[in-house]
Amino acid sequence: MTVTLADVAARARVSPATVSRVLNGNYPVAASTRERVLRAVDDLDYVLNGPASSLAAATSDLVGILVNDIADPFFGIMAGAAQTQIGGPGDGSGRAGGEKLAVICNTGGSPERELTYLTLLQRQRAAAVVLTGGAVENPAHQAAMSAKLTKLADAGTRIVFCGRPPLPEGDALVAALTFDNRGGGRRLAEHLISLGHRRIGYVAGPPERTTTRHRLEGHREALRAAGLDAAGAGADGGRGSDDQELLTVHGPYDRRSGYEATLELLRRAPDVTAIVAANDTVALGACAAVRDQGIRIPQDISVAGFDDLPFSVDAVPALTTVRLPLFEAGARAGRLAMGKENPPPGGIATIAAELMIRGSTAAPRG
């Protein structure tokens, strides 16, 4: 049953005109009244009719792209690539020729903000929504996300995940494009082990993020296979799984975190010979911390990142990292959102990660 403006007014105990004023923002309304109206809107999940109100099931020309941080190249590259397929150039006349208006929604990594943007896009009857990057592993948030995405899909919105795994209840999705973060983390650790490293520190991302967990799981899979993460000390010098917690420091996906976490890691375990960073931005912070301690890269310690962001090859020395095809994935997500490409079998596609070996890693001294 469709919720009407009158239903909201009755729930909030105000007139329909007051509800309209609150939603349109074109007339002053007392703060307590405004809060009561907005609570009623949320409780009833009211969708504001836009210009296409005469077509109850119609969608608009709006496409939302949700990112954690548009200033982070990881998200900027994917969002820009998606936009090339969503709002690309028309016929040169200045008229729209089937393109949509792509709007970037910057969540700041907040699960609550993510849900708020989805609600706003639902009210605008968005034609599609592309959600980029890893997800928060919280059952309550996952349930709220699943419910919200189902309502969007039921209203005709196409839902595409780019760089994140599907939700446990993922029926609302057109497609989920996931990166092989586990495999990339495993191959990077295997490379360092093959060079002779046995004490490998890990500067990880936020522990509640799927990307963090998957990359760290791949890293530890390689350590276990080499006997470096087994319970108890191994004959090859491994000191057990408890020691791997000592060698892991969590923090945000930014340069400052990389710097501070690396100092903490070096304090905990000054004998580490290699440091793996959660991503390339964190790796830059790690490199700066190492240099400020008078430690040379890679002669004294190896440093590696993840993502292969554009600046990684220009670092000195160039950064060993794991390449994710961010532009290609973003463009594909845009095509899927626009219905220009058929979804992959089962709606899920895993995108391969490629190891890029450069000058920041070498065999340990001695």
C-alpha positions as a Markdown table, in Angstrom:
| # | Residue | x | y | z |
|---|---|---|---|---|
| 1 | Met | 0.0 | 0.0 | 0.0 |
| 2 | Thr | 1.4 | 3.4 | -1.0 |
| 3 | Val | 2.0 | 5.8 | 1.9 |
| 4 | Thr | 0.6 | 9.3 | 1.1 |
| 5 | Leu | 1.4 | 12.8 | 2.4 |
| 6 | Ala | -1.8 | 12.6 | 4.4 |
| 7 | Asp | -0.6 | 9.5 | 6.1 |
| 8 | Val | 2.6 | 11.3 | 7.2 |
| 9 | Ala | 0.6 | 14.3 | 8.4 |
| 10 | Ala | -1.7 | 12.1 | 10.5 |
| 11 | Arg | 1.2 | 10.2 | 12.0 |
| 12 | Ala | 3.0 | 13.5 | 12.9 |
| 13 | Arg | -0.2 | 15.2 | 14.0 |
| 14 | Val | 0.2 | 18.1 | 11.7 |
| 15 | Ser | -1.5 | 19.4 | 8.5 |
| 16 | Pro | -0.4 | 18.1 | 5.1 |
| 17 | Ala | 0.7 | 21.6 | 4.3 |
| 18 | Thr | 3.2 | 21.5 | 7.2 |
| 19 | Val | 4.6 | 18.1 | 5.9 |
| 20 | Ser | 5.1 | 19.7 | 2.5 |
| 21 | Arg | 6.9 | 22.7 | 4.0 |
| 22 | Val | 9.2 | 20.4 | 6.0 |
| 23 | Leu | 10.0 | 18.2 | 3.0 |
| 24 | Asn | 10.5 | 21.1 | 0.6 |
| 25 | Gly | 12.4 | 23.3 | 3.0 |
| 26 | Asn | 10.8 | 26.4 | 1.6 |
| 27 | Tyr | 9.1 | 27.7 | 4.8 |
| 28 | Pro | 10.2 | 28.1 | 8.4 |
| 29 | Val | 8.9 | 25.3 | 10.7 |
| 30 | Ala | 9.5 | 24.9 | 14.4 |
| 31 | Ala | 12.4 | 22.5 | 15.2 |
| 32 | Ser | 10.2 | 20.1 | 17.2 |
| 33 | Thr | 7.6 | 20.0 | 14.5 |
| 34 | Arg | 10.2 | 19.4 | 11.8 |
| 35 | Glu | 11.6 | 16.5 | 13.9 |
| 36 | Arg | 8.2 | 15.0 | 14.4 |
| 37 | Val | 7.5 | 15.1 | 10.6 |
| 38 | Leu | 10.9 | 13.6 | 9.7 |
| 39 | Arg | 10.4 | 10.8 | 12.2 |
| 40 | Ala | 7.0 | 10.0 | 10.7 |
| 41 | Val | 8.5 | 10.0 | 7.2 |
| 42 | Asp | 11.1 | 7.5 | 8.4 |
| 43 | Asp | 8.7 | 5.4 | 10.3 |
| 44 | Leu | 6.3 | 5.1 | 7.3 |
| 45 | Asp | 9.1 | 5.0 | 4.8 |
| 46 | Tyr | 7.4 | 7.7 | 2.8 |
| 47 | Val | 8.8 | 8.3 | -0.7 |
| 48 | Leu | 8.4 | 11.9 | -1.9 |
| 49 | Asn | 7.0 | 12.1 | -5.4 |
| 50 | Gly | 9.1 | 14.0 | -7.8 |
| 51 | Pro | 8.3 | 15.4 | -11.3 |
| 52 | Ala | 7.2 | 11.9 | -12.3 |
| 53 | Ser | 4.5 | 11.7 | -9.6 |
| 54 | Ser | 1.9 | 10.8 | -12.1 |
| 55 | Leu | 3.8 | 7.6 | -12.9 |
| 56 | Ala | 3.9 | 5.9 | -9.5 |
| 57 | Ala | 6.5 | 3.3 | -10.5 |
| 58 | Ala | 8.6 | 5.5 | -12.7 |
| 59 | Thr | 12.3 | 6.2 | -11.9 |
| 60 | Ser | 14.1 | 9.5 | -12.4 |
| 61 | Asp | 17.2 | 10.3 | -14.4 |
| 62 | Leu | 19.3 | 10.2 | -11.2 |
| 63 | Val | 21.9 | 7.6 | -10.4 |
| 64 | Gly | 23.6 | 7.6 | -7.0 |
| 65 | Ile | 27.3 | 6.5 | -6.5 |
| 66 | Leu | 28.1 | 5.8 | -2.9 |
| 67 | Val | 31.8 | 6.2 | -1.9 |
| 68 | Asn | 33.6 | 6.3 | 1.5 |
| 69 | Asp | 35.9 | 9.1 | 0.5 |
| 70 | Ile | 35.9 | 10.8 | -2.9 |
| 71 | Ala | 39.4 | 12.2 | -2.1 |
| 72 | Asp | 40.8 | 8.7 | -1.9 |
| 73 | Pro | 41.9 | 7.6 | -5.4 |
| 74 | Phe | 40.6 | 4.1 | -4.8 |
| 75 | Phe | 37.0 | 5.5 | -4.7 |
| 76 | Gly | 37.6 | 8.4 | -7.1 |
| 77 | Ile | 38.8 | 6.1 | -9.9 |
| 78 | Met | 35.8 | 3.8 | -9.6 |
| 79 | Ala | 33.3 | 6.6 | -9.3 |
| 80 | Gly | 34.8 | 8.5 | -12.3 |
| 81 | Ala | 34.8 | 5.3 | -14.4 |
| 82 | Ala | 31.2 | 4.5 | -13.5 |
| 83 | Gln | 30.2 | 8.1 | -14.4 |
| 84 | Thr | 31.6 | 7.7 | -17.9 |
| 85 | Gln | 29.0 | 5.0 | -18.5 |
| 86 | Ile | 26.2 | 6.8 | -16.7 |
| 87 | Gly | 26.5 | 10.4 | -17.7 |
| 88 | Gly | 28.8 | 10.1 | -20.7 |
| 89 | Pro | 28.9 | 12.6 | -23.6 |
| 90 | Gly | 25.7 | 12.9 | -25.7 |
| 91 | Asp | 25.4 | 13.8 | -29.4 |
| 92 | Gly | 27.2 | 17.2 | -29.0 |
| 93 | Ser | 23.9 | 19.1 | -29.1 |
| 94 | Gly | 23.8 | 19.7 | -25.4 |
| 95 | Arg | 20.6 | 17.5 | -25.2 |
| 96 | Ala | 20.5 | 14.4 | -23.0 |
| 97 | Gly | 20.4 | 11.3 | -25.1 |
| 98 | Gly | 19.7 | 8.5 | -22.7 |
| 99 | Glu | 22.4 | 9.5 | -20.1 |
| 100 | Lys | 21.6 | 9.9 | -16.5 |
| 101 | Leu | 22.7 | 12.4 | -13.9 |
| 102 | Ala | 25.3 | 10.7 | -11.6 |
| 103 | Val | 25.5 | 12.1 | -8.1 |
| 104 | Ile | 28.4 | 11.2 | -5.8 |
| 105 | Cys | 27.4 | 10.5 | -2.2 |
| 106 | Asn | 30.4 | 10.7 | 0.2 |
| 107 | Thr | 29.6 | 8.6 | 3.3 |
| 108 | Gly | 32.8 | 9.2 | 5.2 |
| 109 | Gly | 32.8 | 5.5 | 6.0 |
| 110 | Ser | 29.7 | 6.0 | 8.2 |
| 111 | Pro | 27.2 | 3.1 | 8.1 |
| 112 | Glu | 24.4 | 5.5 | 9.2 |
| 113 | Arg | 25.3 | 8.0 | 6.4 |
| 114 | Glu | 25.2 | 5.1 | 3.9 |
| 115 | Leu | 21.6 | 4.3 | 4.9 |
| 116 | Thr | 20.6 | 8.0 | 4.9 |
| 117 | Tyr | 21.9 | 8.4 | 1.3 |
| 118 | Leu | 19.9 | 5.3 | 0.2 |
| 119 | Thr | 16.8 | 6.8 | 1.8 |
| 120 | Leu | 17.3 | 10.1 | 0.0 |
| 121 | Leu | 17.9 | 8.3 | -3.3 |
| 122 | Gln | 14.8 | 6.2 | -2.7 |
| 123 | Arg | 12.7 | 9.4 | -2.3 |
| 124 | Gln | 14.2 | 10.7 | -5.5 |
| 125 | Arg | 13.2 | 7.5 | -7.3 |
| 126 | Ala | 16.8 | 7.0 | -8.5 |
| 127 | Ala | 17.2 | 4.9 | -11.6 |
| 128 | Ala | 20.2 | 3.1 | -10.2 |
| 129 | Val | 22.6 | 3.0 | -7.2 |
| 130 | Val | 26.2 | 1.9 | -7.3 |
| 131 | Leu | 27.8 | 1.1 | -4.0 |
| 132 | Thr | 31.6 | 1.0 | -4.0 |
| 133 | Gly | 34.2 | -0.3 | -1.6 |
| 134 | Gly | 34.1 | -2.7 | 1.3 |
| 135 | Ala | 31.1 | -3.2 | 3.6 |
| 136 | Val | 30.8 | -3.0 | 7.4 |
| 137 | Glu | 30.4 | -6.4 | 8.9 |
| 138 | Asn | 27.7 | -5.7 | 11.4 |
| 139 | Pro | 24.5 | -7.9 | 11.4 |
| 140 | Ala | 22.2 | -5.0 | 12.3 |
| 141 | His | 23.6 | -2.8 | 9.6 |
| 142 | Gln | 23.5 | -5.6 | 7.1 |
| 143 | Ala | 19.9 | -6.3 | 7.8 |
| 144 | Ala | 19.0 | -2.6 | 7.5 |
| 145 | Met | 20.9 | -2.4 | 4.2 |
| 146 | Ser | 19.2 | -5.5 | 2.8 |
| 147 | Ala | 15.7 | -4.0 | 3.7 |
| 148 | Lys | 16.6 | -0.7 | 2.2 |
| 149 | Leu | 18.0 | -2.1 | -1.0 |
| 150 | Thr | 15.0 | -4.4 | -1.4 |
| 151 | Lys | 12.6 | -1.4 | -1.3 |
| 152 | Leu | 14.8 | 0.4 | -3.8 |
| 153 | Ala | 14.8 | -2.6 | -6.1 |
| 154 | Asp | 11.0 | -3.0 | -5.7 |
| 155 | Ala | 10.6 | 0.6 | -6.9 |
| 156 | Gly | 12.6 | -0.1 | -10.1 |
| 157 | Thr | 16.1 | 1.0 | -8.9 |
| 158 | Arg | 19.0 | -1.1 | -10.3 |
| 159 | Ile | 21.5 | -1.9 | -7.5 |
| 160 | Val | 25.1 | -2.7 | -8.3 |
| 161 | Phe | 28.0 | -3.4 | -5.9 |
| 162 | Cys | 31.5 | -2.5 | -7.0 |
| 163 | Gly | 34.4 | -3.8 | -5.0 |
| 164 | Arg | 32.2 | -5.2 | -2.2 |
| 165 | Pro | 30.8 | -8.7 | -1.6 |
| 166 | Pro | 27.0 | -9.2 | -1.8 |
| 167 | Leu | 24.9 | -9.1 | 1.4 |
| 168 | Pro | 23.8 | -12.4 | 3.0 |
| 169 | Glu | 20.4 | -11.5 | 1.5 |
| 170 | Gly | 21.4 | -10.2 | -1.9 |
| 171 | Asp | 18.3 | -10.8 | -4.0 |
| 172 | Ala | 17.9 | -7.1 | -4.7 |
| 173 | Leu | 21.1 | -6.8 | -6.6 |
| 174 | Val | 21.6 | -6.6 | -10.3 |
| 175 | Ala | 25.2 | -7.6 | -9.8 |
| 176 | Ala | 28.1 | -7.6 | -7.2 |
| 177 | Leu | 31.6 | -7.1 | -8.6 |
| 178 | Thr | 34.0 | -8.3 | -6.0 |
| 179 | Phe | 37.8 | -8.0 | -5.9 |
| 180 | Asp | 39.9 | -11.0 | -5.1 |
| 181 | Asn | 41.4 | -9.4 | -2.0 |
| 182 | Arg | 42.1 | -12.7 | -0.4 |
| 183 | Gly | 44.0 | -14.0 | -3.4 |
| 184 | Gly | 45.9 | -10.7 | -3.7 |
| 185 | Gly | 46.9 | -10.7 | 0.0 |
| 186 | Arg | 48.1 | -14.3 | -0.3 |
| 187 | Arg | 50.2 | -13.7 | -3.4 |
| 188 | Leu | 51.8 | -10.6 | -1.8 |
| 189 | Ala | 52.8 | -12.5 | 1.3 |
| 190 | Glu | 54.0 | -15.5 | -0.8 |
| 191 | His | 56.3 | -13.1 | -2.6 |
| 192 | Leu | 57.9 | -11.8 | 0.6 |
| 193 | Ile | 58.3 | -15.3 | 2.0 |
| 194 | Ser | 60.0 | -16.4 | -1.3 |
| 195 | Leu | 62.5 | -13.6 | -0.7 |
| 196 | Gly | 63.3 | -15.0 | 2.7 |
| 197 | His | 61.3 | -12.8 | 5.0 |
| 198 | Arg | 60.0 | -14.5 | 8.1 |
| 199 | Arg | 59.1 | -11.6 | 10.4 |
| 200 | Ile | 56.4 | -9.7 | 8.4 |
| 201 | Gly | 54.5 | -6.9 | 10.0 |
| 202 | Tyr | 51.0 | -6.0 | 8.8 |
| 203 | Val | 49.4 | -2.5 | 8.9 |
| 204 | Ala | 45.8 | -3.4 | 8.5 |
| 205 | Gly | 42.6 | -1.3 | 7.8 |
| 206 | Pro | 39.6 | -1.0 | 10.2 |
| 207 | Pro | 38.8 | -4.5 | 11.6 |
| 208 | Glu | 35.0 | -4.2 | 10.9 |
| 209 | Arg | 35.5 | -3.8 | 7.1 |
| 210 | Thr | 35.2 | -6.8 | 4.7 |
| 211 | Thr | 38.2 | -5.5 | 2.7 |
| 212 | Thr | 40.4 | -5.6 | 5.8 |
| 213 | Arg | 39.4 | -9.1 | 6.8 |
| 214 | His | 39.8 | -10.6 | 3.3 |
| 215 | Arg | 43.2 | -9.1 | 2.7 |
| 216 | Leu | 44.4 | -10.1 | 6.1 |
| 217 | Glu | 43.0 | -13.6 | 5.7 |
| 218 | Gly | 44.9 | -14.0 | 2.4 |
| 219 | His | 48.1 | -12.8 | 4.1 |
| 220 | Arg | 47.7 | -15.3 | 6.9 |
| 221 | Glu | 46.9 | -18.2 | 4.6 |
| 222 | Ala | 50.3 | -17.7 | 3.0 |
| 223 | Leu | 52.0 | -17.6 | 6.4 |
| 224 | Arg | 50.3 | -20.8 | 7.5 |
| 225 | Ala | 51.3 | -22.5 | 4.4 |
| 226 | Ala | 54.9 | -21.6 | 5.1 |
| 227 | Gly | 54.6 | -22.6 | 8.7 |
| 228 | Leu | 54.9 | -19.1 | 10.0 |
| 229 | Asp | 51.4 | -18.8 | 11.5 |
| 230 | Ala | 50.9 | -22.2 | 13.1 |
| 231 | Ala | 50.0 | -22.6 | 16.8 |
| 232 | Gly | 53.4 | -22.5 | 18.6 |
| 233 | Ala | 56.9 | -22.0 | 17.2 |
| 234 | Gly | 58.0 | -23.8 | 14.1 |
| 235 | Ala | 61.3 | -25.1 | 13.2 |
| 236 | Asp | 61.6 | -22.5 | 10.5 |
| 237 | Gly | 61.4 | -19.6 | 13.0 |
| 238 | Gly | 57.7 | -19.1 | 13.1 |
| 239 | Arg | 56.5 | -17.9 | 16.5 |
| 240 | Gly | 52.8 | -18.9 | 16.3 |
| 241 | Ser | 49.5 | -17.3 | 15.7 |
| 242 | Asp | 49.7 | -15.1 | 18.9 |
| 243 | Asp | 52.7 | -13.5 | 17.4 |
| 244 | Gln | 50.8 | -12.6 | 14.3 |
| 245 | Glu | 48.5 | -10.5 | 16.4 |
| 246 | Leu | 51.6 | -8.7 | 17.8 |
| 247 | Leu | 52.7 | -8.1 | 14.2 |
| 248 | Thr | 49.3 | -6.7 | 13.1 |
| 249 | Val | 48.2 | -3.1 | 13.8 |
| 250 | His | 44.8 | -1.8 | 12.7 |
| 251 | Gly | 43.8 | 1.7 | 11.7 |
| 252 | Pro | 42.0 | 3.9 | 9.0 |
| 253 | Tyr | 42.9 | 3.6 | 5.4 |
| 254 | Asp | 45.0 | 6.8 | 5.3 |
| 255 | Arg | 48.6 | 8.0 | 5.3 |
| 256 | Arg | 48.6 | 9.2 | 8.9 |
| 257 | Ser | 47.4 | 5.8 | 10.1 |
| 258 | Gly | 50.2 | 4.2 | 8.1 |
| 259 | Tyr | 52.8 | 6.4 | 9.7 |
| 260 | Glu | 51.6 | 6.0 | 13.3 |
| 261 | Ala | 50.8 | 2.3 | 13.0 |
| 262 | Thr | 54.3 | 1.6 | 11.5 |
| 263 | Leu | 56.0 | 3.3 | 14.4 |
| 264 | Glu | 53.9 | 1.2 | 16.8 |
| 265 | Leu | 54.7 | -2.0 | 14.8 |
| 266 | Leu | 58.5 | -1.2 | 15.0 |
| 267 | Arg | 58.2 | -0.6 | 18.7 |
| 268 | Arg | 56.4 | -3.9 | 19.2 |
| 269 | Ala | 58.7 | -5.9 | 16.9 |
| 270 | Pro | 61.9 | -4.1 | 16.0 |
| 271 | Asp | 63.1 | -7.3 | 14.2 |
| 272 | Val | 60.5 | -7.2 | 11.4 |
| 273 | Thr | 62.1 | -7.3 | 8.0 |
| 274 | Ala | 59.0 | -6.5 | 5.9 |
| 275 | Ile | 55.9 | -4.5 | 6.3 |
| 276 | Val | 52.7 | -5.0 | 4.3 |
| 277 | Ala | 50.3 | -2.1 | 4.3 |
| 278 | Ala | 46.5 | -2.2 | 4.0 |
| 279 | Asn | 46.6 | -0.1 | 0.8 |
| 280 | Asp | 49.1 | 2.1 | -1.1 |
| 281 | Thr | 48.1 | 5.3 | 0.8 |
| 282 | Val | 48.8 | 3.5 | 4.1 |
| 283 | Ala | 52.1 | 2.2 | 2.6 |
| 284 | Leu | 53.2 | 5.8 | 1.9 |
| 285 | Gly | 52.8 | 6.6 | 5.5 |
| 286 | Ala | 54.7 | 3.4 | 6.4 |
| 287 | Cys | 57.6 | 4.4 | 4.1 |
| 288 | Ala | 57.8 | 7.8 | 5.7 |
| 289 | Ala | 57.8 | 6.3 | 9.2 |
| 290 | Val | 60.6 | 3.9 | 8.3 |
| 291 | Arg | 62.7 | 6.6 | 6.7 |
| 292 | Asp | 62.3 | 8.9 | 9.8 |
| 293 | Gln | 63.7 | 6.1 | 11.9 |
| 294 | Gly | 66.8 | 6.0 | 9.7 |
| 295 | Ile | 65.8 | 2.6 | 8.1 |
| 296 | Arg | 66.5 | 2.1 | 4.4 |
| 297 | Ile | 64.0 | 0.7 | 1.9 |
| 298 | Pro | 64.5 | -2.1 | 0.8 |
| 299 | Gln | 68.0 | -2.7 | 2.1 |
| 300 | Asp | 66.9 | -2.8 | 5.8 |
| 301 | Ile | 63.2 | -3.4 | 5.5 |
| 302 | Ser | 60.8 | -4.1 | 2.6 |
| 303 | Val | 57.4 | -2.3 | 2.3 |
| 304 | Ala | 54.5 | -3.3 | 0.1 |
| 305 | Gly | 51.0 | -1.9 | -0.5 |
| 306 | Phe | 47.7 | -2.9 | -2.2 |
| 307 | Asp | 45.5 | -1.4 | -5.0 |
| 308 | Asp | 48.3 | -0.1 | -7.4 |
| 309 | Leu | 47.0 | 3.5 | -7.2 |
| 310 | Pro | 48.6 | 5.9 | -9.7 |
| 311 | Phe | 51.2 | 7.3 | -7.4 |
| 312 | Ser | 52.6 | 3.9 | -6.3 |
| 313 | Val | 54.9 | 3.6 | -9.3 |
| 314 | Asp | 56.3 | 7.1 | -8.6 |
| 315 | Ala | 57.2 | 6.4 | -5.0 |
| 316 | Val | 60.9 | 6.1 | -4.2 |
| 317 | Pro | 61.6 | 3.3 | -4.5 |
| 318 | Ala | 58.6 | 2.2 | -6.6 |
| 319 | Leu | 56.1 | 0.4 | -4.5 |
| 320 | Thr | 55.5 | -3.4 | -4.7 |
| 321 | Thr | 51.7 | -3.7 | -4.6 |
| 322 | Val | 48.7 | -5.6 | -5.8 |
| 323 | Arg | 46.9 | -4.2 | -8.8 |
| 324 | Leu | 43.1 | -4.0 | -8.8 |
| 325 | Pro | 41.6 | -2.9 | -12.1 |
| 326 | Leu | 39.6 | -0.1 | -10.5 |
| 327 | Phe | 38.7 | 1.8 | -13.6 |
| 328 | Glu | 37.6 | -1.3 | -15.5 |
| 329 | Ala | 35.5 | -2.4 | -12.5 |
| 330 | Gly | 33.9 | 1.0 | -12.1 |
| 331 | Ala | 33.1 | 1.3 | -15.8 |
| 332 | Arg | 31.5 | -2.2 | -15.8 |
| 333 | Ala | 29.5 | -1.2 | -12.7 |
| 334 | Gly | 28.2 | 1.8 | -14.6 |
| 335 | Arg | 27.2 | -0.3 | -17.6 |
| 336 | Leu | 25.4 | -2.7 | -15.4 |
| 337 | Ala | 23.6 | 0.1 | -13.6 |
| 338 | Met | 22.5 | 1.5 | -17.0 |
| 339 | Gly | 21.4 | -1.9 | -18.3 |
| 340 | Lys | 24.1 | -1.7 | -21.0 |
| 341 | Glu | 25.6 | -5.0 | -20.0 |
| 342 | Asn | 24.1 | -8.3 | -18.9 |
| 343 | Pro | 24.8 | -9.3 | -15.3 |
| 344 | Pro | 27.4 | -12.1 | -14.7 |
| 345 | Pro | 26.1 | -15.7 | -14.1 |
| 346 | Gly | 24.6 | -15.8 | -10.6 |
| 347 | Gly | 24.9 | -12.0 | -10.4 |
| 348 | Ile | 28.4 | -12.2 | -8.8 |
| 349 | Ala | 31.8 | -11.7 | -10.6 |
| 350 | Thr | 35.2 | -12.0 | -8.8 |
| 351 | Ile | 37.8 | -9.7 | -10.4 |
| 352 | Ala | 41.3 | -10.9 | -10.3 |
| 353 | Ala | 44.2 | -9.1 | -8.5 |
| 354 | Glu | 47.7 | -8.9 | -10.0 |
| 355 | Leu | 50.9 | -8.8 | -8.1 |
| 356 | Met | 53.2 | -5.9 | -9.2 |
| 357 | Ile | 56.8 | -6.4 | -8.0 |
| 358 | Arg | 58.8 | -3.3 | -7.8 |
| 359 | Gly | 61.8 | -1.8 | -5.9 |
| 360 | Ser | 60.4 | -1.5 | -2.4 |
| 361 | Thr | 60.8 | -5.2 | -1.7 |
| 362 | Ala | 64.0 | -7.3 | -1.6 |
| 363 | Ala | 65.6 | -10.2 | 0.3 |
| 364 | Pro | 66.3 | -9.4 | 3.9 |
| 365 | Arg | 69.9 | -8.7 | 4.9 |
| 366 | Gly | 72.0 | -11.4 | 6.5 |
